[in-house]
Amino acid sequence: MRTAYSVETVRAAEHELMARLPEGALMQRAAAGLAAVCAGLLGRVYGARVALLVGTGDNGGDALYAGARLARRGAGVTAVLLDPERVHAGGLAALRAVGGRQAERVPERVDLVVDGLLGIGGRGGLRPAAAALVAQVPRGARVVAVDLPSGVDADTGEVAGAAVRADVTVTFGAYKPGLLIDPGAERAGVVRLVEIGLTLPDTAVAQALQHADVGALLPVPTAESDKYRRGVVGVVAGSEQYPGAAVLSVAGALRGGAGAVRYVGPARAAEMVLARYPETLVGRGRVQSWVVGPGLGSGREGEVAELLAGAAADGAAVLVDADGLRGLDPAALRAHPWPVLLTPHAGEAAALLGVGRAEVEGARLASVRELAGRYGVAVLLKGSTTLVAGAGAGAGAGAGSGAGPVRVNATGTPWLATAGSGDVLSGVAGALLAAGLGAVDAGAVAAYLHGLAGRRAASGGPVLAHGVAEAVPGAWRDVSFPAGSGPS
């Protein structure tokens, strides 16, 4: 699992460690790790051309000491200083001592550029002087960011102005939320973690699940299992205008491991569901979870409210998506005694929050926390990085709020941006809720499997939502039985 911590937490851990180490030792650890990653990218260090963009903080010192290590191996290293009067003196002296040079501009021909302009405490995007240096980076040169791409907010991933776009980010001691959450994550490229010996408390801001984490959460039937023990999902989806949403939601639930699926909806949609999946049950009955909303169309808010009330009485978890998100009553959701998961995309989240879509997309972490806090339930915010926040994860929530870290999904492909893909995701998450997973786990695991399935189905090209549903069992196997292993 990739676990991300706030700047405040990382700084405190760094200060505690520095108090126990000789002066400068921590920076040397970071510089050694940074230089090793740069050398690996270069392949042949001797004769390579490296430019350092050097700011005034410790990141600039890391870059200079790493540059000195590369220069000792025969690289031609040039340091371009943002503010020569405030540069890290020891780092600059070390670079000069091994033949590194200083210049006012980035050389026109370089193989690698190291971004050491701003540290994790930087806010508000690049200032004009720093942005001017970044603009000098030659086309085709690979860019390595030190700890975080300059201009990205480490705590949120927000980008308020110009920012570096790195091919690789070398981060020290711990992941930062801004490296995992878009738009910052998209600018970070491949993230490499260099361990420097930090001792971190159990106060993570975000977590990105990996195969082993998801595999440990997946429900596995036993010899005593029957279709009811595995979980029955009720699906209220589709309309005369959007009957396909019903088919795709049912497909996601069936492929997501449900023991059975009950469909409740218009006759035309029911016929389409049965034609594709004859194992589907039609009509109301006992279920462990409901999926409501995909393709419902407008004017059915009363039906959603009625379903929520019935689910509260029957002990069923509820997932609300798409058209079901209109007109939700926060008080009714907070009072619901069983797990509830809302799954909006950015536009739907914006409507729920009463803000513009761009505001949600630019501040994804704050938006998902605000939604979870306002409605008192778990929220899965779909998008370029899908986030899942637990109930109570309001904007001011921190350690001890009961909400836990926000889950960040690390799988997927841009080809998943296709009609009906979200309907499939809703069905998969509904099946996991029916199997007994909590709302946050169900959302995070479903997003992970859905992303893997999208990659499998796309294979580098366009994909249809139905193909994503069909690929879910293969993604499930990939997680359950990693390469080289198999079912026992």
Secondary structure, DSSP 8 states (H G I E B T S, - for coil): -EEE--HHHHHHHHHHHHTTS-TTHHHHHHHHHHHHHHHHHHS--TT-EEEEEE-SSHHHHHHHHHHHHHHHTT-EEEEEES-GGGS-HHHHHHHHHTT-EEESS--SS-SEEEEES--TT--SS--HHHHHHHHTS-TT-EEEEESS-TTB-TTT--B-S-----SEEEEESSB-HHHHSTTHHHHH-EEEEE-------S--SEEE--HHHHHHHS----TT--HHHH-EEEEE---SS-THHHHHHHHHHHHTT-SEEEEES-HHHHHHHHHH-TT-EES----SEEEE-TT--SS-HHHHHHHHHHHHHHT-EEEEEGGGGTT--HHHHHH-SS-EEEE--HHHHHHHHTS-HHHHHH-HHHHHHHHHHHHTSEEEE-SSS-EEE-TT--TT--TTSSS--EEE-----GGG-STTHHHHHHHHHHHHHHTT--HHHHHHHHHHHHHHHHHHHHTTS---HHHHHHHHHHHHHHHHS-TT----
